[in-house]
Amino acid sequence: MKKQDPSKKLEELGKKLVQDIDKGKNPTIEFSLRSLSNVIFDEKSKTLTLGDKTQQRSFFNVSHAKKFLQTLEIAKVSKILLDVSKHASLRDVFYMAKRTIPNSNINIVDDQSESDKALEDLELITDCSREQLNINANKMGSVAGNVVIEDAGDLINWSKLGSGGWSIPSNVENIEFKSVKAKYVIYMEKQAVWERLHEDKFWEKQNCIIVTSQGQTTRGIRRLLQRLTEEHSLPIYVLADFDPWGFYIYSVLKYGSINLAHMSGTMTLQNARFLGITADDVANYDLKKHFIKFKDVDMTRLKQIAEYDWFKKNKAWQRQFKMMKDFGAKLEIQSLSSKGITFISEKYLPEKIKRGEFLE
């Protein structure tokens, strides 16, 4: 991630607007257009990024005024946090910004979605992430492995934190890796699967790191995974359900997402590999009896994913999509428990990794 001085960036924004006012100009902010029409797939970097289209937001423009004010209000909140070296949650920031505009009955923000969007715009304007602006999301992940880090002056050993593991914070920029002993990282979408692997000491037996979230991967987890792969050359295996949503989780990790196209440089995992569940596992492990029949929304999502630029010409992935369509069904990772409670940790994962049975 780029080393920026967030306070300086915010001050530059303020000075630019003051200059506009001093010159009798309409105070205006210009930044990259954050919309689907300006999101492109960069063939060279293999990531979703923003194109070169820009947008302007002016104070003396009826359609811009409220969003203009919201952006400046969030900038003010961030500057206060930076000045006192404190952090706040997205929800805290919403309440800090929610107040009535003087001599009116209009609030600066009415719900959190407005303050969240203003913050995303501020990321583009300042070229600083919300974490660098001292604004964090909720913690929603766990990790275990033979790793020692320093966080806020404390030494933390990921192998000695009981059944819950280390709770991954929203902001992992300032943690320092003191010792990393692992051959690879396995990320899984489901907490229950992580707990199975952790109880079985999979990370210790296989010399790896296990990471989970609760559904779609948070920014903090994505950034932690990227730091592990970039700073310690660890491959990332993605363990997800055999369904369009599991495929989408992998896609977001590897190639980025439309909503965070402006953050692709600090969020994507170019060496990520999809480990399972796959269509081939259905026959190899006799899992057809555990199929969950497709709903219309599943088929629609599958068709959308199959048309992604990065999947269109990938024969291995297109084969998976076709087989899933032919099945008209999906599978959960937990279906492997039908083979035995420790089957996933003692046989399924070790054998698939040893044989290199993954998709890229």
GIFENBEL-V589128 format. One record per backbone hydrogen bond with DSSP energy under -0.5 kcal/mol. CO is the residue of the C=O (numbers start at 1). NH is the residue of the N-H. Records with the same first field share a line. If there is no record, write none. Layout:
CO->NH + NH
This chain:
2->4
4->6
5->9
6->10
7->11
8->12
9->13
10->14
11->15
12->16
13->17
14->18
15->19
16->20
17->21
18->22
19->23
20->25
21->24
25->27
27->59
29->57
31->55
33->35
35->38
36->39
38->40 + 51
40->42 + 49
41->43
42->46 + 47
47->42
49->40
53->33
55->31
57->29
58->61
59->61
61->64 + 65
64->68
65->69
66->70
67->71
68->72
69->73
70->74
71->75
72->76
73->77
74->78
75->79
76->80
77->81
78->82
79->83
80->84
81->86
82->85
88->136
89->93
90->94
91->95
92->96
93->97
94->98
97->99
99->108
101->104
106->101
111->114 + 115
112->116
113->117
114->118
115->119
116->120
117->121
118->122
119->123
120->124
121->125
122->126
123->127 + 128
129->133
130->135
131->134
134->88
136->90
141->168
142->212
143->166
144->210
145->147
146->181
147->158
148->178 + 179
149->151 + 156
150->176
151->154
154->151 + 156
156->149 + 158
157->160
161->164 + 165
162->165
166->143 + 168
168->140
170->172
172->175
176->150 + 178
179->148
180->182
183->235
184->209
185->187 + 237
186->211
187->239
188->213
189->191 + 215
190->194
191->195
192->196
193->197
194->198
195->199
196->200
197->202
198->201
201->205
202->206
203->208
207->183 + 184
209->186
210->144
211->188
212->142
218->222
219->223
220->224
221->225
222->226
223->227
224->228
225->229
226->230
227->231
228->232 + 234
229->233
235->185 + 237
236->273
237->187 + 239
238->240 + 275 + 276
239->189
241->243
242->331
243->246 + 247
244->248
245->249
246->250
247->251
248->252
249->253
250->254
251->255 + 256
252->256
253->269
255->48
258->261
260->263
261->264
263->266 + 267
264->267 + 268
268->270
269->272
271->236
273->238 + 275
274->359
276->240
278->281 + 282
279->282 + 283
280->284
281->285
282->287 + 288
283->286
287->290
288->291
291->293
292->330
295->298 + 299
296->300
297->301
298->302
299->303
300->304
301->305
302->306
303->307
304->307
305->308
308->311 + 312
309->313
311->314
313->315
314->318
315->319
316->320
317->321
318->322
319->323
320->324
321->325
322->326
323->327
324->328 + 329
328->294
330->292
331->242
332->335
333->336
334->337
335->338
336->339
337->340
340->343
342->346
343->347 + 348
344->349
347->351
348->352
349->353
350->354
351->355
352->356 + 357
353->356
356->358
359->274
